């Protein structure tokens, strides 16, 4: 009985040590997710429609900023999917993807 318990404990310890993803990488991923939320909120705020002569539209003077905010939010969303996949599956490229995720998030959150 003790032998089985000891073997199971050693197996679980080895399984925990085999994980390549560090807590710091998960913290960076959480920071990126926060910045992604900021970018999505910024896009939603900039793209609020207005009513002009019974027509609902985005004001012409904010349309370029709205489009840029939408593009930034979409690019961060795409990188977030890739970062999630690479962190979950312990891919080698996860550090570059996390860096890109934080870079895009920082740019969009300005």
C-alpha positions in Angstrom: 0.0 0.0 0.0 2.7 2.4 1.0 4.7 1.5 -2.1 1.8 2.3 -4.4 1.2 5.6 -2.6 4.9 6.5 -2.9 4.9 5.6 -6.6 1.8 7.6 -7.2 3.3 10.6 -5.4 6.5 10.4 -7.4 4.5 10.1 -10.6 2.5 13.2 -9.8 5.6 15.1 -8.8 7.3 14.2 -12.1 4.2 15.2 -14.0 4.2 18.6 -12.3 7.9 19.1 -13.0 7.5 18.2 -16.7 5.3 21.2 -17.3 7.3 23.7 -19.4 4.9 26.7 -19.1 6.0 28.9 -16.2 3.7 30.9 -13.9 5.3 34.0 -15.2 4.1 33.1 -18.7 0.6 32.7 -17.4 0.9 36.1 -15.7 1.9 37.6 -19.0 -1.0 35.9 -20.7 -3.3 37.4 -18.1 -1.8 40.9 -18.7 -2.4 40.4 -22.4 -6.0 39.4 -21.8 -6.5 42.5 -19.7 -5.1 44.7 -22.5 -7.3 42.9 -25.0 -10.3 43.8 -22.9 -9.1 47.5 -22.8 -8.8 47.4 -26.6 -12.2 45.9 -27.1 -13.7 48.5 -24.8 -11.9 51.3 -26.6 -13.2 50.1 -29.9 -16.8 49.9 -28.6 -16.5 53.4 -27.1 -15.1 55.0 -30.3 -17.6 53.3 -32.5 -20.8 54.4 -30.8 -23.4 55.2 -33.4 -25.1 58.6 -33.5 -28.4 59.6 -35.0 -28.2 62.2 -37.8 -31.4 63.1 -39.6 -33.1 59.8 -38.7 -30.1 57.8 -39.8 -28.0 55.8 -37.4 -24.3 56.1 -38.4 -20.9 56.6 -37.0 -19.9 60.2 -37.0 -17.6 60.9 -40.0 -15.0 62.7 -38.0 -14.4 59.6 -35.8 -14.8 56.9 -38.5 -11.0 56.6 -39.1 -10.3 56.2 -35.4 -13.2 53.7 -35.1 -11.8 51.6 -38.0 -8.3 51.6 -36.5 -9.6 50.6 -33.1 -11.6 47.7 -34.7 -8.5 46.5 -36.6 -6.4 46.7 -33.4 -9.0 44.7 -31.4 -9.3 42.1 -34.2 -5.5 41.6 -34.4 -5.2 41.2 -30.6 -8.1 38.6 -30.7 -6.2 36.6 -33.3 -3.0 36.6 -31.4 -4.8 35.7 -28.2 -6.1 32.5 -29.8 -2.6 31.6 -30.9 -1.1 32.4 -27.5 -3.7 30.3 -25.8 -3.0 27.4 -28.0 0.8 27.6 -27.6 0.7 28.0 -23.8 -1.8 25.2 -23.4 0.3 22.8 -25.6 3.7 24.0 -24.5 4.9 25.1 -27.9 8.4 26.5 -28.4 7.1 29.7 -29.9 5.0 30.7 -26.9 7.4 33.4 -25.6 7.4 35.2 -29.0 3.6 35.0 -29.2 3.2 36.3 -25.6 5.6 39.2 -26.5 3.5 40.0 -29.6 0.3 39.7 -27.5 1.5 42.2 -25.0 2.9 44.5 -27.7 -0.3 44.7 -29.6 -2.3 45.1 -26.4 0.0 48.0 -25.2 -0.3 49.7 -28.6 -4.1 49.5 -28.6 -4.5 50.5 -25.0 -2.8 53.8 -25.5 
